[in-house]
Amino acid sequence: MKPQKLLTYTRKAIQDYNMIQPNDKIAIGISGGKDSLTLLYAMAKLKEFYPVPYDLVAITVDLGFPEFHTEALEEFCVKLQVPYCVEHTQIGEIVFDYRKEPNPCSLCSRMRKGAFNEAAVRLNCNKIAYAHHKDDVIDSFLMSMLYEGRIHTFSPVTYLERSKLTLIRPLIYAYEGEIKSFATTYQLPICKNPCPADGVTKRQEAKDLLLELKHTVPEVKERIFSAITGSGMDGW
């Protein structure tokens, strides 16, 4: 995927769902993965010509794993002229060593989001941006049906009452494969996830199921996404 296509996806999502208002300050969570780095690149480059002015800050929540280093992420932020903050925590130790969670992802996610939101508020941000892409929308829809027995997925814009932050998802029109191609082609500084549970999730099971369905229904992802956007679900 070329930068122009990435920016087209991002701008369309922002305009379709009215994600940005003048002088917003938006915190982007940078995990070191391909998705968050692509989002940071897109938002930083779009900022240069987008008609509505906004500011950015990048935040990494350090879970406390010794193998995780942020120097390359900081350098990337400097190149994009985006302020960078590392929020140091002991979430990894709490989840895996102290709590010894058999299914750690849910607790880790809640704690990580809490730390990120607190940092965003402290840095005077009024919005936060997640790097969820089109595949994430579809995966969440399938997970909701298969594991919860309901029709649901996350919305492009969500107001978080507790933190008084508005959450936006500007990459919802980009497929994961396109993001992976962009990150590889433009050599984004991807950091390996040191989490012991990486890849062992219900979301991965949904991804695997979609791969199987694609053999018989090649357009399955696009059809599910069209069903979501035309369904009238909250936020869509």
N, C-alpha and C positions, 0 to 999 in steps of 0.2 A: 504494500500500500504506500502510495506517494504522500508526502506531507499535505498537498493540496486536498486530496480526498479525505484525509484525517480531519483537516480543518473544516471541510464541507460538512462532514458528519456532525462534528462538534457544534458548529454554528447552527445547523438545522435543529438539533436537539434543544439548544438553548433558546432559540426563537420559538419553536413549536410549543414549548412548555414554559415560556416566560421565566427562565431560570435566573436571569441576572437583571438587577436594577442599578441605576446610576450610583457609583461610589460604594458598591458592595466590597467588602473585604472577605476573600474566600480562602479558607484553609484547605489544602489538598494533602491527604494522607499519603505519604510515600513509604511503602513497605520495602522497596527495592525490587519488586516484581515488575514484569513487563507492562501490566495494565496501568499501575499507578504512575510509572515513569512516562508512559505514552500520554496519559491524561495531563501530567504536568507540562510536557512539551506542547501539547495542543492548546492548553489554556494560556501558556506564556506567549506563544506565537500569535494566537487569536487576539490577545490583549493589544498587540501592536497596531491593529487596524479596526478592531470592533468599535462600532459607533457609540456603545455605552461604556463609559469608563469604569474600571474595577481594579482592585488590587489583589495580589496573591501572596500567600505565605505557604511554604511547604513544611510539613511536620512528619517526623518519623517517630513512632512509638517503639522504643528499644525494649524488647521483652526480657532482656537480661541474659540472653544466650551468649557465651563467650566467643562463638565463632562468627558473630555478626559484627560487621564493620561498616561505618557510614562515610568514610573519607571520599569514596567515589560519588556517593550521592550528593555530598556537599559541593564537590567540584562541578557536578552537573547543574546544580542550582545556581552556582556562580555564573556559569556560562549562559544560563537563561535569565539572569538578573532577577532571581526570585529569592527573597529572604528564606533562610533555612533554620529549623529548630529541631533538636533531638530531645524527646521526652523520655528520660531514663526511668525504667520501672523494674520490678522483680516479678513480673507476671508469670514468666516461664517457671521460676522457682516455686511460686505459690501453686500453680496449676499441677505441675508434674512431680515436684518433690514433697511439698507440704500437704496438698490436698490429695495427691495421687489419683487424679480423676481418670476413671476408665474411659470416659468419653469427653476429652478435654476441650474440644473445639468450641462448644457453646459458652462455657465459662470464660475461656480465653478471649473469645470474640467480645463478650460483654465488657470485660475489664479493659480490653484494648480500645474499644470505642469510647468507654468512659474517660480513659486517660487522654485520648485524642480530643474529645469534646472539651475537657477541662483546659487543655493547652490552647485550643482555638479561642475559647472565651477569654483566657488570660491575655491573648495576643490581640484582643479587640476585634475578632472576626464576627461577622453576623451570619456567615454561611460556611458550610463545609461541602466538599466535593468528594464523592466516591468514584472509583474507576470501574463500576459495574458496566459490562458491555451487553450486547444483544443476547449472547449465549447465556449470560447470567440471568437475564430476565426469563428466558425460556426454561432454564434449569430450575429456577425457583418455582415457576408455574407447575412443572412436573412434580417436583418434590412436595409441593403443597397438596396436589391430588393424591399422590401415591402414599405419603406418610402421614398426612393430616386429614385427608378426606374432605378437602375444601378447594374452591377455586380462588386462587390468590397468587399475587406476586408483588414485588415492591414497586412503588410508583416513581416516576421521574423526579418529582419534587415532594419532599416531606418536611413538614414543620415539626421540630422536636420540642414539645412543650416544656420538658424538664430543663433543658439547657438554653432554651430560647434561640436555638439555631435553626436555620433552614438548610436541609440536606438536598443537594442537587446531584444528578448523575448524567454528566454531559456526553458519555460515550455509549449511550444505549442504542445508537444506530450502527455501531461498528461490531463486526463479528470478531470473536477471539482469534481466529486464524489470521485475519487482517492485521490485528494488533501485534500478533507474534511476528508476522512478516515485517511490519514496520520496525519493531524493536530490534530485530536481527539485522535488517538492511542498514539502519542508521546507528547501529552499535550502541544502543542505550546501555548504561552501566548496571546491568541486572545483577542483583545479589542473590545467591542461593538461600532459600528459606531454611534456617537451621532447626525449625520445629520438628520434633520426632514424629508428629502426627500428620505431616505434610502429605497430601494426596490420599489419605485414608478417611474419606468423608462421604456422607450421603450425596453431596453434590457430585462427586466423582461417579457414583453409581448412576445418577441421572444422566451424566454425560455419556457414560457407556451405553445406556439404554438408547439414547438418541442416535448414537453411531450405528446401533443395530437397526433401528427404524429407518435410517437413511438408505439402507440397502434396498428396501422395498418402496419407500416414499422419499425420493431424492430431495423434494422441496419441503420436507417436514418442518425444518426450523423456521423457514419463512412463513409457512402456513400457521404455525403455532403463534408466531409473533403477530401476524395479521389478526388472528383471533383475539389476542390480548388487547391490541390497540383499538380494535373495533367492538370490544365487549361492553364498554361502559363501566368497567371496574373503577373503584375509587382511584383518582389520580390520573387516569388514562382517558 
